[in-house]
Amino acid sequence: MTIRRILIANRGEIAVRIVRTCQRLGIETVLAASEADLDSQAARLADHTICIGPAKSSASYLDVDAVVGAARAAKADAIHPGYGFLSENQRLAQACTAAGIVFIGPTEAQLDAVGDKLKARSHALAAGLPVVPGGEVDSVEEARALAEKTGWPVLIKAVSGGGGRGMKLVHEPDKLAATIELAMAEAHASFGDPRVYLERYVASGRHVEVQVLGDGENVIHLGTRDCSIQRRYQKLVEEAPAPNLRDGLRAAMHEAAITFAKHLEYRGLGTVELLVDCERDTFYFLEMNARIQVEHPVTEAICGLDLVAEQIAVAEGKPLRLTQDDVRLAGHAIECRINAEDWTQDFRPSPGTVSRAVFPLGEGVRIDTHIQTGARVPPFYDSLLAKLIVQGADRAQALQRLRHALAQCEISGVSTNLPMHIELMQQEEFARGGVNTAYFPWFLENRATALRDPCVAKGS
């Protein structure tokens, strides 16, 4: 079928991003917005806006009935869920099918297969992918026995967790019982699912993912992304391709991602997340995200595709418009997530009104944002304000452009992590490329120690 009108069930920069692609494709857009977002940039850009409830997410963006009801009222052919909120929600996919509306995403069965981390892990094993040693635990006794088998330290993960939430590191046996009980209680409170599982902790690991696109039969990959700069398992900087990987390992990761997606007969855009074990020079399957991701622009920059457009084409039932041989990965791209938070105060959120917003322009520079001067940053949602993406012929040029672009950025009225990115991009370790997930916590601690040193504080 040909999609002519899409309801966008999301907000912020991704809503703006989807509107722009739809405008280019000649597809009409209807933004489903909460009361807090009726005057947002996405609302002003969309052809129509429909209110789906109050500011609280549970009563608007997470309300399946409200979203589908809005799509029916707007006579939309399809719903694009963006990322977060209902983007991987099986009930939304089912409700779309029942209402005769196209869900721009994978099938209900595929969402089920990867939405539960233990199911995804079992599918990975069935497809022949390596996984981190570990498994589900129902009690402290089981956890202790498994930890002794895998080795310490261990990582406890909520089965229904995501976005870095629901993960706890345990270094020693004496802390295991209390941490398991806390993890189960928090998982139940946060996700309505107390199940947890345990994995051996990889001390020197890199978070590398592979972007895939499938039509239900054929699957192609669009290269790697490195997302190892994380705060409490939440990504802050991403780049494509992942730097400093040996060719054989990279090729094996591409092949593993395609194998997994073919195993699922995957339809749509997805990301296979892998953990590179730097000490063992190998990788493990972590999970699959069955949606578009925040960091998709760095992949778009090196492959020259509009991933939202490709999502829509597949949702229309079209076969992939590219073969693997058609994919040309060129240059290097880096993305910085600019959040409304005070990084000097343990990244405390900073809602308010943006009194001034200035973004850089220039060759190889892209800004994905939903804010401008005068915009309100409500306290109800994710703090992401903008993504600054730069591309260069190689990593050195991309980093040089990024440093220049960050220096030109100005956002006033709310605190942001812009100064953090500026400092981070000056670090020699980051410039060399290939830092692991332990690097950013080390960077923060090293900086804090330096500031506590009276000699450093006085600049002597």
Steps between C-alpha positions, in 0.01 A plus 500: 500500500602864467509691826357849462449617859709405805420559864823568689463363852797674654650836586826695499770474239391163363151634428656792310730258322210281380297803389785620279535166322124479449498850353772395256301190403172692465339315793260695720583500873284512810685552827358327807603742777440528871360823646860598587612475138217670310724799433813300423706533185374163379141622545574809296664301220246218471203542270263431789525451875270299721509503879526154656489591866669681787873552541559186700632235258289219642188698411610602151808364319477162674124464462443252216127568481555876480759464224297260287185704562684809376617316188147388422358846561766650273439232235871418500622206290790429733657574838869577538593452868853649484718371785417451867138520618299240299759435230549134598158441652327184376159621608531806277599279206203271571261796534624641169434167328151483650426855386636446148785746559859433394745482790833636378718243670553125520230238541335416832689168509833675445424753772422209731822322403729790587296695756573246771877487551499132595303411189738707291793321661345160418442608140861614478616159621268330251648713222851404607610834646729515804342634820657612827512206745206520740125444514175559687497473879195463722669512838814609677614138519471461123679828446785400729544167326495660155741776604749244627474327166538812281750676725496837678402780462150450361239727347137461606251612235123544506342281231266782401752779553628732232676826433758417763243457775480190716869408501714445808866403532606267783870461572499257791288213638412682824306765305310258279196421717409861576559608140289220352209583730532871422523433126185285506307758704607785271426296187151427628440866587647641177394243241228295668723195453726386788702253292875554483789319346870492567798533268873493550619861506736586218745740661646633177214510257388718212138553407485452125181453303409410144216673314287260299209544261274215392188444293401167654713304259818688422720679752786744450732664752598865499820472698600540862450772760706542815299613803751437778482851649221444750388634834327238710450294183340795314671606180649847460724478192472270199706459189497303179679292406629369833870601504799274553336163445703243314347416162428138582310585816295768325407263217398233753276751677333598172440134423364427850250787479371386163482140620292604800264717293455225241429253779207725597401567135527859611295776339594862558785694652683346794824503691691201626697607807826321569757513777861486389716328760829684451700255714378191315482674159151370436139618525169393648137563413331742742154575360315629196318833485204466264461866409683804375760618751616836629838447337371416152637824342862384519406198293307718258808720467730218392254304284313790341153357571191647664418222746152633576420487128628143484283410801193640330576318173527166678182572694324556168593143411773586252807278473835646602612760249866411555712189502805469723721573199318832451593621851799731495634611838711813471673732745445526873225658711471590869189603694476682833176490698434844645280460808334750733692398807772636727792264463683666789212405732485129424314572175201651677212570253453866409150575366402859422487745210776524242589870489746460213582215263773528239609198298797471265490479125767376264621220281433160653292641789143388576272598788196297598305701756156607613601815681559859405515827692193525723430126505386342823673191636231322702599294805297197396717344231848399391748789522632468142500844335703446188741272321809649341627275222814561299647311211849504356699315241664317790479496880761771545309744281169411665648565845649829387164612363324386814728704726438807285122440488474450877679830555237674287205347687321716754197409709398731784218498754548137596817315598637261240780249467663699218806585716542129572509415131752780437731363769450141392589569139834649610608179674789313342344163585183580309699643211687171465166318463370172631452585869307245703191545718714562809656807342228758562458422874880524523491837320243634750688370801833627370351845444340505846831401658679775312247758617542384861874547474566850639796549268285424196209705633729804534644439157852468639 
